[in-house]
Amino acid sequence: MQATVSKWGNSLGIRIPRGVAEDAQIAEGSTVDVRVENGRIIAEPIETESLEALLAKVTPQNRHGEHFNDAPRGREIV
């Protein structure tokens, strides 16, 4: 399948046909890693975790304490 490279601001872009996007399991807003290998442009989807999945990994053992534990000063004092 052929696609035309177009100017997009100061960059270049191509449209990814729907069938190719579906086969690669990417959609609008997907994050991809773009690199060049042996003169070829590779755009590989990056798997991202949901916020809920990331927060599920937080445990009392891997939480840190307070960074700033000082008294109010200046206009903070009521």
N, CA, C, O and CB atoms as a CASP TS submission, in Angstrom:
PFRMAT TS
TARGET T0000
AUTHOR 0000-0000-0000
METHOD Language model
MODEL 1
PARENT N/A
ATOM      1  N   MET     1       0.846  -1.165   0.000  1.00  0.00           N
ATOM      2  CA  MET     1       0.000   0.000   0.000  1.00  0.00           C
ATOM      3  C   MET     1       0.894   1.231   0.000  1.00  0.00           C
ATOM      4  O   MET     1       1.891   1.286   0.720  1.00  0.00           O
ATOM      5  CB  MET     1      -0.964  -0.004   1.214  1.00  0.00           C
ATOM      6  N   GLN     2       0.537   2.201  -0.798  1.00  0.00           N
ATOM      7  CA  GLN     2       1.315   3.432  -0.885  1.00  0.00           C
ATOM      8  C   GLN     2       0.607   4.562  -0.149  1.00  0.00           C
ATOM      9  O   GLN     2      -0.621   4.595  -0.071  1.00  0.00           O
ATOM     10  CB  GLN     2       1.554   3.819  -2.354  1.00  0.00           C
ATOM     11  N   ALA     3       1.394   5.483   0.389  1.00  0.00           N
ATOM     12  CA  ALA     3       0.870   6.680   1.040  1.00  0.00           C
ATOM     13  C   ALA     3       1.733   7.854   0.605  1.00  0.00           C
ATOM     14  O   ALA     3       2.902   7.682   0.261  1.00  0.00           O
ATOM     15  CB  ALA     3       0.855   6.530   2.606  1.00  0.00           C
ATOM     16  N   THR     4       1.155   9.040   0.620  1.00  0.00           N
ATOM     17  CA  THR     4       1.878  10.241   0.218  1.00  0.00           C
ATOM     18  C   THR     4       2.345  10.999   1.451  1.00  0.00           C
ATOM     19  O   THR     4       1.579  11.207   2.392  1.00  0.00           O
ATOM     20  CB  THR     4       0.996  11.142  -0.670  1.00  0.00           C
ATOM     21  N   VAL     5       3.598  11.405   1.439  1.00  0.00           N
ATOM     22  CA  VAL     5       4.161  12.207   2.530  1.00  0.00           C
ATOM     23  C   VAL     5       3.745  13.653   2.294  1.00  0.00           C
ATOM     24  O   VAL     5       3.896  14.179   1.191  1.00  0.00           O
ATOM     25  CB  VAL     5       5.735  12.069   2.609  1.00  0.00           C
ATOM     26  N   SER     6       3.217  14.296   3.341  1.00  0.00           N
ATOM     27  CA  SER     6       2.757  15.685   3.246  1.00  0.00           C
ATOM     28  C   SER     6       3.440  16.538   4.299  1.00  0.00           C
ATOM     29  O   SER     6       3.865  16.039   5.341  1.00  0.00           O
ATOM     30  CB  SER     6       1.226  15.769   3.405  1.00  0.00           C
ATOM     31  N   LYS     7       3.541  17.830   4.015  1.00  0.00           N
ATOM     32  CA  LYS     7       4.099  18.759   4.987  1.00  0.00           C
ATOM     33  C   LYS     7       3.064  18.979   6.082  1.00  0.00           C
ATOM     34  O   LYS     7       1.878  19.149   5.798  1.00  0.00           O
ATOM     35  CB  LYS     7       4.507  20.110   4.314  1.00  0.00           C
ATOM     36  N   TRP     8       3.516  18.975   7.333  1.00  0.00           N
ATOM     37  CA  TRP     8       2.647  19.179   8.485  1.00  0.00           C
ATOM     38  C   TRP     8       3.394  20.103   9.434  1.00  0.00           C
ATOM     39  O   TRP     8       4.190  19.643  10.252  1.00  0.00           O
ATOM     40  CB  TRP     8       2.256  17.813   9.182  1.00  0.00           C
ATOM     41  N   GLY     9       3.142  21.397   9.328  1.00  0.00           N
ATOM     42  CA  GLY     9       3.913  22.388  10.085  1.00  0.00           C
ATOM     43  C   GLY     9       5.346  22.354   9.600  1.00  0.00           C
ATOM     44  O   GLY     9       5.598  22.458   8.399  1.00  0.00           O
ATOM     45  N   ASN    10       6.300  22.210  10.527  1.00  0.00           N
ATOM     46  CA  ASN    10       7.714  22.108  10.159  1.00  0.00           C
ATOM     47  C   ASN    10       8.142  20.658   9.959  1.00  0.00           C
ATOM     48  O   ASN    10       9.320  20.386   9.728  1.00  0.00           O
ATOM     49  CB  ASN    10       8.586  22.761  11.227  1.00  0.00           C
ATOM     50  N   SER    11       7.203  19.733  10.045  1.00  0.00           N
ATOM     51  CA  SER    11       7.508  18.310   9.940  1.00  0.00           C
ATOM     52  C   SER    11       6.858  17.716   8.700  1.00  0.00           C
ATOM     53  O   SER    11       6.230  18.417   7.906  1.00  0.00           O
ATOM     54  CB  SER    11       7.041  17.562  11.196  1.00  0.00           C
ATOM     55  N   LEU    12       7.021  16.423   8.557  1.00  0.00           N
ATOM     56  CA  LEU    12       6.356  15.681   7.496  1.00  0.00           C
ATOM     57  C   LEU    12       5.451  14.647   8.138  1.00  0.00           C
ATOM     58  O   LEU    12       5.725  14.192   9.248  1.00  0.00           O
ATOM     59  CB  LEU    12       7.385  15.010   6.537  1.00  0.00           C
ATOM     60  N   GLY    13       4.380  14.269   7.460  1.00  0.00           N
ATOM     61  CA  GLY    13       3.474  13.275   8.014  1.00  0.00           C
ATOM     62  C   GLY    13       2.860  12.428   6.922  1.00  0.00           C
ATOM     63  O   GLY    13       2.853  12.806   5.750  1.00  0.00           O
ATOM     64  N   ILE    14       2.344  11.275   7.320  1.00  0.00           N
ATOM     65  CA  ILE    14       1.578  10.422   6.419  1.00  0.00           C
ATOM     66  C   ILE    14       0.303  10.018   7.129  1.00  0.00           C
ATOM     67  O   ILE    14       0.253   9.996   8.359  1.00  0.00           O
ATOM     68  CB  ILE    14       2.398   9.171   5.977  1.00  0.00           C
ATOM     69  N   ARG    15      -0.722   9.699   6.366  1.00  0.00           N
ATOM     70  CA  ARG    15      -1.958   9.165   6.940  1.00  0.00           C
ATOM     71  C   ARG    15      -1.832   7.657   6.964  1.00  0.00           C
ATOM     72  O   ARG    15      -1.381   7.041   5.998  1.00  0.00           O
ATOM     73  CB  ARG    15      -3.225   9.618   6.130  1.00  0.00           C
ATOM     74  N   ILE    16      -2.233   7.074   8.067  1.00  0.00           N
ATOM     75  CA  ILE    16      -2.187   5.617   8.199  1.00  0.00           C
ATOM     76  C   ILE    16      -3.570   5.091   7.820  1.00  0.00           C
ATOM     77  O   ILE    16      -4.551   5.415   8.489  1.00  0.00           O
ATOM     78  CB  ILE    16      -1.776   5.171   9.668  1.00  0.00           C
ATOM     79  N   PRO    17      -3.668   4.292   6.770  1.00  0.00           N
ATOM     80  CA  PRO    17      -4.972   3.757   6.367  1.00  0.00           C
ATOM     81  C   PRO    17      -5.625   2.954   7.490  1.00  0.00           C
ATOM     82  O   PRO    17      -4.939   2.317   8.289  1.00  0.00           O
ATOM     83  CB  PRO    17      -4.821   2.881   5.125  1.00  0.00           C
ATOM     84  N   ARG    18      -6.945   2.991   7.542  1.00  0.00           N
ATOM     85  CA  ARG    18      -7.702   2.348   8.615  1.00  0.00           C
ATOM     86  C   ARG    18      -7.321   0.881   8.793  1.00  0.00           C
ATOM     87  O   ARG    18      -7.110   0.434   9.921  1.00  0.00           O
ATOM     88  CB  ARG    18      -9.189   2.460   8.338  1.00  0.00           C
ATOM     89  N   GLY    19      -7.232   0.135   7.713  1.00  0.00           N
ATOM     90  CA  GLY    19      -6.906  -1.285   7.807  1.00  0.00           C
ATOM     91  C   GLY    19      -5.544  -1.531   8.426  1.00  0.00           C
ATOM     92  O   GLY    19      -5.375  -2.454   9.222  1.00  0.00           O
ATOM     93  N   VAL    20      -4.567  -0.702   8.058  1.00  0.00           N
ATOM     94  CA  VAL    20      -3.220  -0.838   8.620  1.00  0.00           C
ATOM     95  C   VAL    20      -3.250  -0.504  10.112  1.00  0.00           C
ATOM     96  O   VAL    20      -2.635  -1.200  10.919  1.00  0.00           O
ATOM     97  CB  VAL    20      -2.210   0.085   7.871  1.00  0.00           C
ATOM     98  N   ALA    21      -3.966   0.561  10.475  1.00  0.00           N
ATOM     99  CA  ALA    21      -4.068   0.954  11.884  1.00  0.00           C
ATOM    100  C   ALA    21      -4.741  -0.146  12.702  1.00  0.00           C
ATOM    101  O   ALA    21      -4.306  -0.456  13.812  1.00  0.00           O
ATOM    102  CB  ALA    21      -4.853   2.276  12.022  1.00  0.00           C
ATOM    103  N   GLU    22      -5.796  -0.730  12.154  1.00  0.00           N
ATOM    104  CA  GLU    22      -6.478  -1.807  12.878  1.00  0.00           C
ATOM    105  C   GLU    22      -5.570  -3.020  13.045  1.00  0.00           C
ATOM    106  O   GLU    22      -5.527  -3.626  14.116  1.00  0.00           O
ATOM    107  CB  GLU    22      -7.762  -2.213  12.146  1.00  0.00           C
ATOM    108  N   ASP    23      -4.840  -3.374  11.976  1.00  0.00           N
ATOM    109  CA  ASP    23      -3.924  -4.515  12.060  1.00  0.00           C
ATOM    110  C   ASP    23      -2.824  -4.275  13.092  1.00  0.00           C
ATOM    111  O   ASP    23      -2.387  -5.210  13.763  1.00  0.00           O
ATOM    112  CB  ASP    23      -3.299  -4.796  10.691  1.00  0.00           C
ATOM    113  N   ALA    24      -2.374  -3.016  13.221  1.00  0.00           N
ATOM    114  CA  ALA    24      -1.320  -2.670  14.178  1.00  0.00           C
ATOM    115  C   ALA    24      -1.883  -2.373  15.561  1.00  0.00           C
ATOM    116  O   ALA    24      -1.131  -2.112  16.500  1.00  0.00           O
ATOM    117  CB  ALA    24      -0.531  -1.470  13.677  1.00  0.00           C
ATOM    118  N   GLN    25      -3.210  -2.413  15.685  1.00  0.00           N
ATOM    119  CA  GLN    25      -3.910  -2.125  16.940  1.00  0.00           C
ATOM    120  C   GLN    25      -3.567  -0.748  17.487  1.00  0.00           C
ATOM    121  O   GLN    25      -3.268  -0.587  18.670  1.00  0.00           O
ATOM    122  CB  GLN    25      -3.576  -3.179  17.977  1.00  0.00           C
ATOM    123  N   ILE    26      -3.619   0.253  16.591  1.00  0.00           N
ATOM    124  CA  ILE    26      -3.438   1.642  17.015  1.00  0.00           C
ATOM    125  C   ILE    26      -4.683   2.437  16.637  1.00  0.00           C
ATOM    126  O   ILE    26      -5.379   2.117  15.674  1.00  0.00           O
ATOM    127  CB  ILE    26      -2.160   2.269  16.368  1.00  0.00           C
ATOM    128  N   ALA    27      -4.943   3.474  17.416  1.00  0.00           N
ATOM    129  CA  ALA    27      -6.094   4.338  17.190  1.00  0.00           C
ATOM    130  C   ALA    27      -5.661   5.776  17.448  1.00  0.00           C
ATOM    131  O   ALA    27      -4.531   6.034  17.863  1.00  0.00           O
ATOM    132  CB  ALA    27      -7.301   3.935  18.103  1.00  0.00           C
ATOM    133  N   GLU    28      -6.565   6.693  17.199  1.00  0.00           N
ATOM    134  CA  GLU    28      -6.262   8.098  17.467  1.00  0.00           C
ATOM    135  C   GLU    28      -5.843   8.253  18.912  1.00  0.00           C
ATOM    136  O   GLU    28      -6.516   7.752  19.812  1.00  0.00           O
ATOM    137  CB  GLU    28      -7.475   9.002  17.154  1.00  0.00           C
ATOM    138  N   GLY    29      -4.737   8.943  19.145  1.00  0.00           N
ATOM    139  CA  GLY    29      -4.226   9.150  20.493  1.00  0.00           C
ATOM    140  C   GLY    29      -3.228   8.098  20.936  1.00  0.00           C
ATOM    141  O   GLY    29      -2.628   8.234  22.003  1.00  0.00           O
ATOM    142  N   SER    30      -3.032   7.045  20.137  1.00  0.00           N
ATOM    143  CA  SER    30      -2.051   6.016  20.495  1.00  0.00           C
ATOM    144  C   SER    30      -0.647   6.605  20.501  1.00  0.00           C
ATOM    145  O   SER    30      -0.354   7.541  19.758  1.00  0.00           O
ATOM    146  CB  SER    30      -2.126   4.824  19.517  1.00  0.00           C
ATOM    147  N   THR    31       0.213   6.053  21.339  1.00  0.00           N
ATOM    148  CA  THR    31       1.610   6.456  21.377  1.00  0.00           C
ATOM    149  C   THR    31       2.428   5.422  20.632  1.00  0.00           C
ATOM    150  O   THR    31       2.265   4.220  20.837  1.00  0.00           O
ATOM    151  CB  THR    31       2.113   6.620  22.834  1.00  0.00           C
ATOM    152  N   VAL    32       3.324   5.905  19.751  1.00  0.00           N
ATOM    153  CA  VAL    32       4.179   4.999  18.993  1.00  0.00           C
ATOM    154  C   VAL    32       5.632   5.425  19.139  1.00  0.00           C
ATOM    155  O   VAL    32       5.931   6.607  19.313  1.00  0.00           O
ATOM    156  CB  VAL    32       3.769   4.968  17.503  1.00  0.00           C
ATOM    157  N   ASP    33       6.522   4.457  19.067  1.00  0.00           N
ATOM    158  CA  ASP    33       7.955   4.706  19.040  1.00  0.00           C
ATOM    159  C   ASP    33       8.356   4.790  17.569  1.00  0.00           C
ATOM    160  O   ASP    33       8.148   3.837  16.818  1.00  0.00           O
ATOM    161  CB  ASP    33       8.764   3.580  19.809  1.00  0.00           C
ATOM    162  N   VAL    34       8.929   5.917  17.150  1.00  0.00           N
ATOM    163  CA  VAL    34       9.336   6.106  15.760  1.00  0.00           C
ATOM    164  C   VAL    34      10.852   6.094  15.691  1.00  0.00           C
ATOM    165  O   VAL    34      11.522   6.834  16.411  1.00  0.00           O
ATOM    166  CB  VAL    34       8.765   7.430  15.176  1.00  0.00           C
ATOM    167  N   ARG    35      11.394   5.240  14.809  1.00  0.00           N
ATOM    168  CA  ARG    35      12.846   5.141  14.664  1.00  0.00           C
ATOM    169  C   ARG    35      13.180   4.717  13.242  1.00  0.00           C
ATOM    170  O   ARG    35      12.304   4.326  12.470  1.00  0.00           O
ATOM    171  CB  ARG    35      13.443   4.140  15.690  1.00  0.00           C
ATOM    172  N   VAL    36      14.456   4.802  12.913  1.00  0.00           N
ATOM    173  CA  VAL    36      14.934   4.373  11.600  1.00  0.00           C
ATOM    174  C   VAL    36      15.822   3.156  11.794  1.00  0.00           C
ATOM    175  O   VAL    36      16.743   3.174  12.611  1.00  0.00           O
ATOM    176  CB  VAL    36      15.704   5.521  10.867  1.00  0.00           C
ATOM    177  N   GLU    37      15.545   2.095  11.037  1.00  0.00           N
ATOM    178  CA  GLU    37      16.362   0.881  11.053  1.00  0.00           C
ATOM    179  C   GLU    37      16.674   0.502   9.617  1.00  0.00           C
ATOM    180  O   GLU    37      15.768   0.259   8.821  1.00  0.00           O
ATOM    181  CB  GLU    37      15.638  -0.289  11.797  1.00  0.00           C
ATOM    182  N   ASN    38      17.947   0.454   9.290  1.00  0.00           N
ATOM    183  CA  ASN    38      18.388   0.080   7.949  1.00  0.00           C
ATOM    184  C   ASN    38      17.677   0.880   6.865  1.00  0.00           C
ATOM    185  O   ASN    38      17.258   0.327   5.848  1.00  0.00           O
ATOM    186  CB  ASN    38      18.163  -1.400   7.722  1.00  0.00           C
ATOM    187  N   GLY    39      17.543   2.188   7.089  1.00  0.00           N
ATOM    188  CA  GLY    39      16.921   3.065   6.102  1.00  0.00           C
ATOM    189  C   GLY    39      15.404   2.987   6.049  1.00  0.00           C
ATOM    190  O   GLY    39      14.794   3.605   5.176  1.00  0.00           O
ATOM    191  N   ARG    40      14.781   2.254   6.948  1.00  0.00           N
ATOM    192  CA  ARG    40      13.324   2.140   7.001  1.00  0.00           C
ATOM    193  C   ARG    40      12.789   2.876   8.223  1.00  0.00           C
ATOM    194  O   ARG    40      13.413   2.877   9.284  1.00  0.00           O
ATOM    195  CB  ARG    40      12.889   0.656   7.031  1.00  0.00           C
ATOM    196  N   ILE    41      11.644   3.492   8.062  1.00  0.00           N
ATOM    197  CA  ILE    41      10.981   4.165   9.178  1.00  0.00           C
ATOM    198  C   ILE    41      10.078   3.144   9.860  1.00  0.00           C
ATOM    199  O   ILE    41       9.210   2.549   9.221  1.00  0.00           O
ATOM    200  CB  ILE    41      10.162   5.422   8.695  1.00  0.00           C
ATOM    201  N   ILE    42      10.284   2.946  11.149  1.00  0.00           N
ATOM    202  CA  ILE    42       9.499   2.006  11.939  1.00  0.00           C
ATOM    203  C   ILE    42       8.682   2.804  12.952  1.00  0.00           C
ATOM    204  O   ILE    42       9.234   3.608  13.704  1.00  0.00           O
ATOM    205  CB  ILE    42      10.416   0.954  12.653  1.00  0.00           C
ATOM    206  N   ALA    43       7.371   2.584  12.971  1.00  0.00           N
ATOM    207  CA  ALA    43       6.486   3.198  13.964  1.00  0.00           C
ATOM    208  C   ALA    43       5.833   2.047  14.721  1.00  0.00           C
ATOM    209  O   ALA    43       4.937   1.383  14.201  1.00  0.00           O
ATOM    210  CB  ALA    43       5.400   4.156  13.292  1.00  0.00           C
ATOM    211  N   GLU    44       6.283   1.817  15.945  1.00  0.00           N
ATOM    212  CA  GLU    44       5.831   0.668  16.731  1.00  0.00           C
ATOM    213  C   GLU    44       4.985   1.131  17.909  1.00  0.00           C
ATOM    214  O   GLU    44       5.414   1.991  18.678  1.00  0.00           O
ATOM    215  CB  GLU    44       7.031  -0.157  17.228  1.00  0.00           C
ATOM    216  N   PRO    45       3.776   0.564  18.061  1.00  0.00           N
ATOM    217  CA  PRO    45       2.920   0.970  19.179  1.00  0.00           C
ATOM    218  C   PRO    45       3.592   0.713  20.530  1.00  0.00           C
ATOM    219  O   PRO    45       4.292  -0.283  20.711  1.00  0.00           O
ATOM    220  CB  PRO    45       1.584   0.228  19.114  1.00  0.00           C
ATOM    221  N   ILE    46       3.365   1.628  21.469  1.00  0.00           N
ATOM    222  CA  ILE    46       3.880   1.492  22.822  1.00  0.00           C
ATOM    223  C   ILE    46       2.692   1.176  23.725  1.00  0.00           C
ATOM    224  O   ILE    46       1.705   1.912  23.749  1.00  0.00           O
ATOM    225  CB  ILE    46       4.638   2.792  23.292  1.00  0.00           C
ATOM    226  N   GLU    47       2.796   0.087  24.461  1.00  0.00           N
ATOM    227  CA  GLU    47       1.734  -0.288  25.401  1.00  0.00           C
ATOM    228  C   GLU    47       1.803   0.646  26.605  1.00  0.00           C
ATOM    229  O   GLU    47       2.872   0.829  27.188  1.00  0.00           O
ATOM    230  CB  GLU    47       1.869  -1.789  25.847  1.00  0.00           C
ATOM    231  N   THR    48       0.682   1.232  26.976  1.00  0.00           N
ATOM    232  CA  THR    48       0.634   2.100  28.148  1.00  0.00           C
ATOM    233  C   THR    48      -0.334   1.512  29.167  1.00  0.00           C
ATOM    234  O   THR    48      -1.319   0.866  28.809  1.00  0.00           O
ATOM    235  CB  THR    48       0.213   3.544  27.756  1.00  0.00           C
ATOM    236  N   GLU    49      -0.038   1.744  30.431  1.00  0.00           N
ATOM    237  CA  GLU    49      -0.897   1.240  31.503  1.00  0.00           C
ATOM    238  C   GLU    49      -1.872   2.336  31.916  1.00  0.00           C
ATOM    239  O   GLU    49      -1.545   3.522  31.872  1.00  0.00           O
ATOM    240  CB  GLU    49      -0.052   0.764  32.723  1.00  0.00           C
ATOM    241  N   SER    50      -3.052   1.935  32.309  1.00  0.00           N
ATOM    242  CA  SER    50      -4.044   2.892  32.785  1.00  0.00           C
ATOM    243  C   SER    50      -3.619   3.430  34.149  1.00  0.00           C
ATOM    244  O   SER    50      -2.797   2.829  34.840  1.00  0.00           O
ATOM    245  CB  SER    50      -5.449   2.239  32.865  1.00  0.00           C
ATOM    246  N   LEU    51      -4.190   4.565  34.521  1.00  0.00           N
ATOM    247  CA  LEU    51      -3.901   5.144  35.830  1.00  0.00           C
ATOM    248  C   LEU    51      -4.287   4.176  36.935  1.00  0.00           C
ATOM    249  O   LEU    51      -3.573   4.050  37.930  1.00  0.00           O
ATOM    250  CB  LEU    51      -4.638   6.477  36.009  1.00  0.00           C
ATOM    251  N   GLU    52      -5.403   3.499  36.770  1.00  0.00           N
ATOM    252  CA  GLU    52      -5.854   2.541  37.786  1.00  0.00           C
ATOM    253  C   GLU    52      -4.830   1.416  37.963  1.00  0.00           C
ATOM    254  O   GLU    52      -4.550   0.999  39.087  1.00  0.00           O
ATOM    255  CB  GLU    52      -7.231   1.953  37.399  1.00  0.00           C
ATOM    256  N   ALA    53      -4.273   0.925  36.848  1.00  0.00           N
ATOM    257  CA  ALA    53      -3.280  -0.156  36.918  1.00  0.00           C
ATOM    258  C   ALA    53      -2.001   0.332  37.602  1.00  0.00           C
ATOM    259  O   ALA    53      -1.388  -0.399  38.379  1.00  0.00           O
ATOM    260  CB  ALA    53      -2.957  -0.690  35.501  1.00  0.00           C
ATOM    261  N   LEU    54      -1.606   1.567  37.307  1.00  0.00           N
ATOM    262  CA  LEU    54      -0.402   2.120  37.950  1.00  0.00           C
ATOM    263  C   LEU    54      -0.621   2.316  39.451  1.00  0.00           C
ATOM    264  O   LEU    54       0.249   1.985  40.256  1.00  0.00           O
ATOM    265  CB  LEU    54      -0.009   3.463  37.295  1.00  0.00           C
ATOM    266  N   LEU    55      -1.779   2.852  39.824  1.00  0.00           N
ATOM    267  CA  LEU    55      -2.059   3.086  41.246  1.00  0.00           C
ATOM    268  C   LEU    55      -2.194   1.784  42.020  1.00  0.00           C
ATOM    269  O   LEU    55      -1.917   1.745  43.219  1.00  0.00           O
ATOM    270  CB  LEU    55      -3.328   3.909  41.404  1.00  0.00           C
ATOM    271  N   ALA    56      -2.615   0.724  41.354  1.00  0.00           N
ATOM    272  CA  ALA    56      -2.738  -0.573  42.017  1.00  0.00           C
ATOM    273  C   ALA    56      -1.377  -1.100  42.469  1.00  0.00           C
ATOM    274  O   ALA    56      -1.305  -1.958  43.348  1.00  0.00           O
ATOM    275  CB  ALA    56      -3.407  -1.584  41.083  1.00  0.00           C
ATOM    276  N   LYS    57      -0.302  -0.592  41.874  1.00  0.00           N
ATOM    277  CA  LYS    57       1.053  -1.029  42.235  1.00  0.00           C
ATOM    278  C   LYS    57       1.596  -0.300  43.463  1.00  0.00           C
ATOM    279  O   LYS    57       2.642  -0.679  43.989  1.00  0.00           O
ATOM    280  CB  LYS    57       1.995  -0.818  41.062  1.00  0.00           C
ATOM    281  N   VAL    58       0.898   0.745  43.928  1.00  0.00           N
ATOM    282  CA  VAL    58       1.350   1.508  45.092  1.00  0.00           C
ATOM    283  C   VAL    58       1.014   0.717  46.352  1.00  0.00           C
ATOM    284  O   VAL    58      -0.133   0.329  46.572  1.00  0.00           O
ATOM    285  CB  VAL    58       0.691   2.930  45.130  1.00  0.00           C
ATOM    286  N   THR    59       2.021   0.489  47.161  1.00  0.00           N
ATOM    287  CA  THR    59       1.835  -0.238  48.421  1.00  0.00           C
ATOM    288  C   THR    59       2.458   0.579  49.550  1.00  0.00           C
ATOM    289  O   THR    59       3.234   1.498  49.287  1.00  0.00           O
ATOM    290  CB  THR    59       2.470  -1.673  48.350  1.00  0.00           C
ATOM    291  N   PRO    60       2.132   0.258  50.800  1.00  0.00           N
ATOM    292  CA  PRO    60       2.776   0.970  51.912  1.00  0.00           C
ATOM    293  C   PRO    60       4.307   0.822  51.886  1.00  0.00           C
ATOM    294  O   PRO    60       5.020   1.701  52.371  1.00  0.00           O
ATOM    295  CB  PRO    60       2.228   0.453  53.248  1.00  0.00           C
ATOM    296  N   GLN    61       4.802  -0.264  51.332  1.00  0.00           N
ATOM    297  CA  GLN    61       6.255  -0.490  51.301  1.00  0.00           C
ATOM    298  C   GLN    61       6.962   0.387  50.262  1.00  0.00           C
ATOM    299  O   GLN    61       8.132   0.719  50.451  1.00  0.00           O
ATOM    300  CB  GLN    61       6.546  -1.959  51.011  1.00  0.00           C
ATOM    301  N   ASN    62       6.288   0.772  49.169  1.00  0.00           N
ATOM    302  CA  ASN    62       6.983   1.574  48.161  1.00  0.00           C
ATOM    303  C   ASN    62       6.556   3.043  48.153  1.00  0.00           C
ATOM    304  O   ASN    62       6.923   3.791  47.247  1.00  0.00           O
ATOM    305  CB  ASN    62       6.749   0.980  46.797  1.00  0.00           C
ATOM    306  N   ARG    63       5.784   3.456  49.158  1.00  0.00           N
ATOM    307  CA  ARG    63       5.427   4.870  49.286  1.00  0.00           C
ATOM    308  C   ARG    63       6.526   5.599  50.031  1.00  0.00           C
ATOM    309  O   ARG    63       7.165   5.034  50.918  1.00  0.00           O
ATOM    310  CB  ARG    63       4.071   5.042  50.012  1.00  0.00           C
ATOM    311  N   HIS    64       6.743   6.837  49.675  1.00  0.00           N
ATOM    312  CA  HIS    64       7.744   7.643  50.380  1.00  0.00           C
ATOM    313  C   HIS    64       7.050   8.549  51.389  1.00  0.00           C
ATOM    314  O   HIS    64       5.840   8.767  51.322  1.00  0.00           O
ATOM    315  CB  HIS    64       8.585   8.484  49.381  1.00  0.00           C
ATOM    316  N   GLY    65       7.823   9.065  52.309  1.00  0.00           N
ATOM    317  CA  GLY    65       7.286   9.974  53.317  1.00  0.00           C
ATOM    318  C   GLY    65       7.158  11.384  52.778  1.00  0.00           C
ATOM    319  O   GLY    65       7.377  11.641  51.594  1.00  0.00           O
ATOM    320  N   GLU    66       6.802  12.284  53.665  1.00  0.00           N
ATOM    321  CA  GLU    66       6.679  13.684  53.271  1.00  0.00           C
ATOM    322  C   GLU    66       8.042  14.260  52.933  1.00  0.00           C
ATOM    323  O   GLU    66       9.044  13.939  53.571  1.00  0.00           O
ATOM    324  CB  GLU    66       6.016  14.504  54.382  1.00  0.00           C
ATOM    325  N   HIS    67       8.062  15.124  51.911  1.00  0.00           N
ATOM    326  CA  HIS    67       9.320  15.783  51.542  1.00  0.00           C
ATOM    327  C   HIS    67       9.530  17.057  52.353  1.00  0.00           C
ATOM    328  O   HIS    67      10.647  17.360  52.771  1.00  0.00           O
ATOM    329  CB  HIS    67       9.336  16.107  50.039  1.00  0.00           C
ATOM    330  N   PHE    68       8.445  17.800  52.571  1.00  0.00           N
ATOM    331  CA  PHE    68       8.551  19.057  53.297  1.00  0.00           C
ATOM    332  C   PHE    68       7.661  18.965  54.528  1.00  0.00           C
ATOM    333  O   PHE    68       6.435  18.942  54.425  1.00  0.00           O
ATOM    334  CB  PHE    68       8.151  20.274  52.398  1.00  0.00           C
ATOM    335  N   ASN    69       8.285  18.913  55.667  1.00  0.00           N
ATOM    336  CA  ASN    69       7.546  18.801  56.912  1.00  0.00           C
ATOM    337  C   ASN    69       7.989  19.944  57.817  1.00  0.00           C
ATOM    338  O   ASN    69       8.618  19.728  58.854  1.00  0.00           O
ATOM    339  CB  ASN    69       7.775  17.409  57.592  1.00  0.00           C
ATOM    340  N   ASP    70       7.648  21.167  57.405  1.00  0.00           N
ATOM    341  CA  ASP    70       8.052  22.317  58.201  1.00  0.00           C
ATOM    342  C   ASP    70       6.822  23.135  58.589  1.00  0.00           C
ATOM    343  O   ASP    70       5.719  22.896  58.098  1.00  0.00           O
ATOM    344  CB  ASP    70       9.065  23.190  57.425  1.00  0.00           C
ATOM    345  N   ALA    71       7.027  24.078  59.457  1.00  0.00           N
ATOM    346  CA  ALA    71       5.927  24.891  59.978  1.00  0.00           C
ATOM    347  C   ALA    71       5.569  26.004  58.992  1.00  0.00           C
ATOM    348  O   ALA    71       6.388  26.384  58.156  1.00  0.00           O
ATOM    349  CB  ALA    71       6.300  25.491  61.353  1.00  0.00           C
ATOM    350  N   PRO    72       4.319  26.535  59.096  1.00  0.00           N
ATOM    351  CA  PRO    72       3.934  27.663  58.244  1.00  0.00           C
ATOM    352  C   PRO    72       4.825  28.866  58.508  1.00  0.00           C
ATOM    353  O   PRO    72       5.333  29.035  59.617  1.00  0.00           O
ATOM    354  CB  PRO    72       2.463  28.036  58.474  1.00  0.00           C
ATOM    355  N   ARG    73       5.016  29.697  57.502  1.00  0.00           N
ATOM    356  CA  ARG    73       5.807  30.913  57.664  1.00  0.00           C
ATOM    357  C   ARG    73       5.216  32.060  56.846  1.00  0.00           C
ATOM    358  O   ARG    73       4.418  31.838  55.936  1.00  0.00           O
ATOM    359  CB  ARG    73       7.264  30.662  57.250  1.00  0.00           C
ATOM    360  N   GLY    74       5.606  33.255  57.171  1.00  0.00           N
ATOM    361  CA  GLY    74       5.142  34.424  56.437  1.00  0.00           C
ATOM    362  C   GLY    74       3.633  34.536  56.448  1.00  0.00           C
ATOM    363  O   GLY    74       3.005  34.406  57.499  1.00  0.00           O
ATOM    364  N   ARG    75       3.044  34.777  55.287  1.00  0.00           N
ATOM    365  CA  ARG    75       1.591  34.974  55.155  1.00  0.00           C
ATOM    366  C   ARG    75       0.813  33.662  55.360  1.00  0.00           C
ATOM    367  O   ARG    75      -0.414  33.686  55.459  1.00  0.00           O
ATOM    368  CB  ARG    75       1.263  35.561  53.769  1.00  0.00           C
ATOM    369  N   GLU    76       1.511  32.523  55.425  1.00  0.00           N
ATOM    370  CA  GLU    76       0.830  31.247  55.671  1.00  0.00           C
ATOM    371  C   GLU    76       0.283  31.170  57.095  1.00  0.00           C
ATOM    372  O   GLU    76      -0.659  30.425  57.368  1.00  0.00           O
ATOM    373  CB  GLU    76       1.786  30.077  55.418  1.00  0.00           C
ATOM    374  N   ILE    77       0.883  31.949  58.002  1.00  0.00           N
ATOM    375  CA  ILE    77       0.474  31.921  59.400  1.00  0.00           C
ATOM    376  C   ILE    77      -0.854  32.658  59.533  1.00  0.00           C
ATOM    377  O   ILE    77      -0.986  33.807  59.110  1.00  0.00           O
ATOM    378  CB  ILE    77       1.562  32.557  60.320  1.00  0.00           C
ATOM    379  N   VAL    78      -1.832  31.982  60.125  1.00  0.00           N
ATOM    380  CA  VAL    78      -3.167  32.582  60.262  1.00  0.00           C
ATOM    381  C   VAL    78      -3.371  33.049  61.686  1.00  0.00           C
ATOM    382  O   VAL    78      -4.429  33.584  62.015  1.00  0.00           O
ATOM    383  CB  VAL    78      -4.275  31.580  59.862  1.00  0.00           C
TER
END
